[in-house]
């Protein structure tokens, strides 16, 4: 399906290096998270693991823990 020639269900990902503020579940600090990329799974693997096809990877700037977030978990 498309709207104006674009996929209506396209995933809009942040740019590498984009920052987002939040509280890290690991270190408990209110900090910035840096978008470091995505993990993409083949549909058969995602279905078996019960994860999203595309999972965003964010790194805590305090403790450097990597946080994996699916699009369904994103808060606008």
DOVEX-330473 format. One record per residue (C-alpha): x, z negated, y; residue in one letter; residue number from 1. Coordinates in pm, 1 decimal. Layout:
# DOVEX-330473
> px / pz / py / aa / i
> X / Z / Y / A / NUM
...
# end
This chain:
# DOVEX-330473
> px / pz / py / aa / i
> 0.0 / 0.0 / 0.0 / X / 1
> 125.3 / 70.5 / 345.4 / X / 2
> 29.3 / 16.8 / 703.3 / X / 3
> 178.7 / 263.6 / 950.3 / X / 4
> 416.5 / 380.1 / 678.6 / X / 5
> 554.4 / 32.1 / 609.4 / X / 6
> 506.1 / -186.4 / 304.5 / X / 7
> 249.4 / -454.6 / 394.3 / X / 8
> 410.6 / -694.7 / 147.0 / X / 9
> 769.6 / -646.5 / 260.1 / X / 10
> 977.3 / -963.0 / 272.8 / X / 11
> 1116.3 / -1036.9 / 617.8 / X / 12
> 1447.7 / -1209.6 / 562.1 / X / 13
> 1659.2 / -1392.4 / 819.5 / X / 14
> 1992.0 / -1244.0 / 924.3 / X / 15
> 2308.2 / -1377.8 / 759.8 / X / 16
> 2434.9 / -1663.4 / 978.6 / X / 17
> 2092.5 / -1742.1 / 1127.2 / X / 18
> 2043.7 / -2114.8 / 1180.0 / X / 19
> 1738.5 / -2327.1 / 1104.8 / X / 20
> 1700.1 / -2696.7 / 1183.9 / X / 21
> 1580.0 / -2948.4 / 927.9 / X / 22
> 1658.2 / -3257.5 / 722.1 / X / 23
> 1884.7 / -3213.3 / 421.4 / X / 24
> 1743.2 / -3360.3 / 101.0 / X / 25
> 2096.1 / -3425.1 / -27.8 / X / 26
> 2273.4 / -3597.3 / 263.0 / X / 27
> 1961.1 / -3711.8 / 452.1 / X / 28
> 2099.0 / -3585.6 / 784.9 / X / 29
> 1889.4 / -3400.8 / 1042.9 / X / 30
> 2106.1 / -3091.3 / 1066.5 / X / 31
> 2127.8 / -2714.3 / 1088.6 / X / 32
> 2106.9 / -2489.4 / 785.4 / X / 33
> 2285.1 / -2152.6 / 782.4 / X / 34
> 2126.0 / -1857.2 / 602.4 / X / 35
> 2389.7 / -1731.4 / 356.8 / X / 36
> 2194.4 / -1468.7 / 163.7 / X / 37
> 1949.3 / -1418.3 / -119.2 / X / 38
> 1935.8 / -1448.8 / -495.1 / X / 39
> 1732.2 / -1164.4 / -643.1 / X / 40
> 1592.8 / -1179.0 / -994.6 / X / 41
> 1458.6 / -897.3 / -1211.6 / X / 42
> 1082.0 / -941.1 / -1255.7 / X / 43
> 1110.2 / -1031.3 / -1624.6 / X / 44
> 1363.7 / -1305.7 / -1546.4 / X / 45
> 1166.2 / -1441.8 / -1249.0 / X / 46
> 851.1 / -1456.6 / -1461.1 / X / 47
> 1027.3 / -1639.1 / -1744.4 / X / 48
> 1197.5 / -1887.8 / -1506.2 / X / 49
> 882.3 / -1918.7 / -1292.7 / X / 50
> 1072.0 / -1843.0 / -971.6 / X / 51
> 1020.3 / -1592.3 / -691.4 / X / 52
> 1177.7 / -1247.2 / -714.9 / X / 53
> 1377.2 / -1317.6 / -398.5 / X / 54
> 1504.2 / -1666.9 / -320.1 / X / 55
> 1665.0 / -1745.6 / 14.6 / X / 56
> 1990.1 / -1943.1 / 15.3 / X / 57
> 2057.7 / -2184.3 / 304.0 / X / 58
> 2367.6 / -2407.4 / 344.6 / X / 59
> 2362.2 / -2751.1 / 506.2 / X / 60
> 2622.5 / -2768.5 / 785.7 / X / 61
> 2684.4 / -3138.7 / 714.6 / X / 62
> 2737.5 / -3164.0 / 336.9 / X / 63
> 2748.7 / -2791.0 / 246.4 / X / 64
> 2475.8 / -2821.8 / -16.9 / X / 65
> 2302.4 / -2490.2 / -88.5 / X / 66
> 1923.2 / -2504.5 / -62.3 / X / 67
> 1722.5 / -2238.1 / -245.3 / X / 68
> 1388.3 / -2149.8 / -86.7 / X / 69
> 1132.3 / -1895.7 / -204.8 / X / 70
> 918.2 / -1709.1 / 48.2 / X / 71
> 615.1 / -1905.6 / -69.4 / X / 72
> 790.8 / -2224.7 / 39.5 / X / 73
> 878.0 / -2100.4 / 387.6 / X / 74
> 707.8 / -2275.4 / 676.4 / X / 75
> 632.3 / -2060.5 / 979.9 / X / 76
# end
